[in-house]
């Protein structure tokens, strides 16, 4: 069976240089190794979703020279597989409904880690009993997380041992919006689309442990291999964002920057010589072993280099 990967943009805004570098590395690995590529739209991020961004992201990927073999399936248009998975988790007593607010969790449990956007939900807050049936689609449901380390080998980051019970506790797999949470949706989609290799940013390394827990709770075979790429950050060391200037690919395109220049900058950030090149030239030259193992800093010099091309 052929290996399969996926390009899975979330339509919360335009594609920027950091996203593009990860997608380019993903695409290059696939084309070098004969993997099948599925383009998938992950549009479950609630109010942050901008439906009009989907076409723009696809056009930007094509402009850069990236292609794919199937897709794009859009998760929100087919929730039935996630519903089935949620019914399985609830029926097996592996997930429970949760009506507690953030404030109630914060007052009853430990505060979130510095910079975290999720509260840790400890086992002590689980209800004493609940109906083992997915009976309320408009409630939050949490996965029962065992207190044990999840170990896996990451092809970029190396051996990992992460205990989600210590990091996040019982995490949400179904939301009160009546839709699956990311951690459930991504497992359901990866499994049904036959994804064998997941290439994405290192900020999602902890998520791999959670997703492996979901795989196992659902009894799914064929857990994927993970490749977590160090992020592109601003001079302040934080994940690339608006505060670091306009790093959108579309903005450089508007200014007349050629796609070969953008690929050239991303190549320089990926262990190759910084020079204008095509996506196919990048794929031929890229070596995973040469990829920097620490975050890449997007500097004013990088912006100037692009704008001089």
PyMOL commands that set and color helices and strands:
alter all, ss='L'
color gray80, all
select helices_A, chain A and resi 17-33+46-48+53-64+75-77+80-91+102-108+123-125+164-167+182-192+202-217+242-244+249-254+259-268+279-285+288-290+300-307
alter helices_A, ss='H'
color red, helices_A
select strands_A, chain A and resi 4-7+36-41+70-74+95-98+140-143+150-154+158-162+172-175+179-180+197-201+225-229+232-233+296-297
alter strands_A, ss='S'
color yellow, strands_A
deselect
rebuild
show_as cartoon
